Amino acid sequence: MSQKGSGPRGLPEELPDPLPVDVVDNHVHLDITREGDEPFAVADAIERAAAVGVTRLVQVGCDLDGIRFTLAAIDEHPELLGGIALHPNEVPRLHAEGRLDEAYAELERGAAHERVRVIGETGLDYYRTGPEGIAVQQDGFRWHIDLAKRLGKALQIHDRDAHADVLRILDEEGAPERTVLHCFSGDLAMARECVERGYHLSFAGTVTFKNARGLRDALTAVPLDQLLVETDAPYLAPTPYRGATNASYLVPATLRAMAGVLTVDVPTLCRAVSENSERVYGPWGAPRSGQTA
């Protein structure tokens, strides 16, 4: 769809059909609002997601303001777990301002929180960071990998135009036991390499796009026990909502498209995603709604 049915927040007004088994949106930015959108209250976002069977969310803060937001939100809302990091594009900026060490110290203090279960999104982004920032960005990625391993947290990786270097640095540093390629964007060959290494691959609305045949091919290489689903909201709304603001309550559109590609029934995929999420991130301890079996 175009933005048909979008309300004043830029969000689709109609909810998708609920999923038959509760699932997790394993990467959402509730602290970010797209330009021109009205704010979407955290409690509202959680309630609308739960209405379609998305009962648990991983809120990801990837700059200092986002980290502070995340720590406050996970204290208030049991449906949320937290992921915090300095985004690959934040690291060179903070370094240039002479504030990187201070930011790392604040991040490490926040990461000790029991409900922060993820160090991420970290990784590499060669799309927005020029050659002059690559060395600092790679050093930042290594720092986050070390933090995740020291604290026993899962690692969520942002990888844009940097596939080979992401895999190389993970090999050099030794990936944490629980490593997730967030918003997976690689091809079939990369998916196979990640699966062989034991990583989890998380697919967003991009897998539903008409021009994403290569991404759907990559999806077919991932065993059910290594699959996750996400929104990366407020970005990357799935078909048929492409162009609208994304939100966790649109996960059913992405998950049903994934089930079609994999030729598995929707309840089976839901159960796998739910079980994988709790295996990677641990229990939420949040109220659950809808069917779980």
SEDOGU-322655 format. One line per 5 residues: for each residue x, y, z of C-alpha. Coordinates in steps of 0.05 Angstrom, whole numbers. Example, Ala and Ser with C-alpha at 12.3 -4.5 7.8 and 13.67 -1.06 7.14 Angstrom:
<sites>
246/-90/156  273/-21/143
</sites>
This chain:
<sites>
0/0/0  19/70/-3  3/107/61  -71/87/56  -105/89/124
-49/128/158  -70/168/219  -40/233/245  21/196/271  35/168/202
16/100/230  -32/53/195  -99/57/230  -122/-15/218  -89/-71/258
-68/-134/221  -102/-199/240  -74/-224/306  -22/-279/306  -43/-347/333
18/-351/380  51/-294/417  117/-269/389  172/-218/403  192/-156/364
266/-163/378  287/-94/354  246/-30/361  263/43/373  207/71/416
250/133/429  251/154/356  198/191/318  200/201/243  201/272/220
130/299/216  100/245/261  67/257/327  98/220/386  74/148/398
68/136/473  105/74/498  44/47/534  2/57/470  55/21/428
56/-37/476  -19/-43/480  -30/-42/404  26/-93/394  -4/-140/446
-72/-136/411  -42/-173/351  1/-222/391  66/-183/396  70/-185/472
145/-174/483  192/-122/454  267/-107/456  274/-32/460  340/-10/430
374/56/448  435/71/406  456/141/426  463/172/495  392/200/496
366/133/471  405/95/525  375/139/579  305/130/550  314/55/547
336/48/619  275/87/642  227/49/597  249/-21/618  240/-1/691
168/21/677  144/-31/627  153/-106/640  137/-121/567  204/-90/548
275/-113/553  331/-66/534  387/-63/484  438/-6/489  499/13/449
531/69/411  509/62/338  566/55/288  552/125/263  553/154/333
622/127/350  661/170/299  620/231/317  632/225/392  706/210/378
712/274/338  680/313/395  728/282/446  669/250/484  676/177/465
709/152/529  657/188/571  601/157/529  630/88/535  632/96/611
558/115/614  540/58/567  577/7/610  543/31/673  475/24/640
491/-44/611  497/-73/682  421/-65/689  389/-134/696  336/-119/643
388/-96/592  398/-161/557  430/-135/492  492/-97/473  469/-67/408
459/-43/358  533/-41/345  573/-61/283  594/-26/220  560/24/173
600/44/112  540/77/80  540/140/123  611/139/153  666/158/104
735/127/100  763/174/153  716/144/205  724/70/189  782/55/237
747/87/296  682/51/278  717/-16/275  750/-2/343  682/15/370
653/-51/345  709/-89/379  696/-51/444  622/-70/443  638/-143/428
684/-145/488  631/-112/532  578/-163/512  624/-220/529  646/-191/595
574/-179/617  545/-243/587  496/-203/543  471/-218/473  501/-177/416
458/-145/363  496/-124/300  481/-68/251  513/-84/184  506/-36/126
552/-44/66  603/-78/110  588/-153/107  659/-179/100  688/-134/154
632/-151/203  646/-226/195  721/-216/197  720/-175/262  672/-225/295
720/-281/277  780/-241/302  749/-221/368  707/-283/379  632/-272/376
591/-275/439  552/-340/449  488/-304/429  499/-261/368  443/-231/326
448/-200/257  394/-147/264  354/-128/202  393/-178/162  413/-150/94
461/-201/67  454/-250/10  446/-325/9  521/-338/16  527/-292/76
465/-323/109  498/-391/102  562/-366/134  524/-335/192  483/-399/203
547/-440/203  576/-394/257  513/-404/300  488/-333/294  414/-314/296
387/-276/237  332/-225/248  288/-204/189  250/-138/184  197/-111/137
249/-107/81  239/-182/69  169/-166/44  191/-114/-8  179/-132/-80
251/-120/-99  280/-162/-42  285/-229/-78  357/-238/-54  336/-227/18
281/-278/12  331/-327/-17  375/-314/44  317/-328/90  309/-398/61
379/-416/86  363/-402/159  339/-459/204  277/-444/245  317/-446/310
361/-388/286  306/-341/262  281/-277/294  233/-222/270  234/-147/282
207/-81/260  266/-33/268  207/15/279  193/70/263  229/50/199
219/-4/146  144/-16/150  128/-82/114  85/-90/52  27/-73/47
43/-14/94  108/6/60  119/81/66  79/88/130  110/94/198
127/25/225  106/-1/294  109/-67/330  37/-83/315  57/-92/241
101/-152/258  45/-200/235  53/-176/163  127/-192/163  120/-258/199
65/-283/153  108/-265/92  167/-303/123  123/-364/135  103/-362/61
175/-360/38  194/-417/85  131/-457/69  117/-468/142  51/-454/177
45/-389/216  36/-421/286  100/-462/276  140/-400/257  110/-360/314
130/-414/365  201/-416/337  209/-340/340  181/-337/410  226/-394/436
287/-367/400  276/-298/430  272/-323/501  333/-367/490  373/-308/464
349/-254/513  322/-293/572  252/-287/603  213/-222/602  172/-235/664
116/-196/630  42/-212/626  26/-253/564  -37/-247/522  -65/-292/470
-48/-365/456  21/-392/469  13/-461/441
</sites>
